[in-house]
Amino acid sequence: METLMEEEEYNWKEVKLPPLIPIVPEPELERETGERRRGRDIIIAVDHGPNSKHAFHWAITHLCRLADTVHLVHAVSSLKNQIVYDTTEVLMEKLAVEALEVAMVKSKARIVEGDAGKAICKEAERLKPAAVVLGTRGRSLMQRCQSPSFSHPFTYLCSTEIFILTLF
């Protein structure tokens, strides 16, 4: 499966995470060789909903290892809306602290502008992550099969492992 390339403007803003998060040094593991990367990049698409929070908790509990870097990505329609940016920045700071406390992983955060599916896929193309983790917005399997959903573009646009989690 090949990734579809579109020529669109790609806008984003880095979120500066709080200084209370210590810089975690790269672990020196004896079993690792020079050929193997020390840690993986894992993208977790986040928003303010419960399904996104469930996907985040699942990823840091079951998927992340000590040397990994978690990239929190939130898609918005416009980066010019300061209220949305500020509330998302607070959410990402909280999740970054939680990721450090639970899984001891480094976190980076980015807010991207545009359609959620396409923007997160562009971020995945940029980072080349080991996995992309998404929530399902509370839709059942039958609802997702009958009509296209948020996670539908990922099956065609992303060329990486995709975890789509449903809240039970």
Summary of the structure (lengths in Angstrom):
residues: 168
radius of gyration: 16.0
end to end distance: 30.6
largest distance: 49.5
contacts: 492
relative contact order: 0.23
helix: 35%
strand: 21%
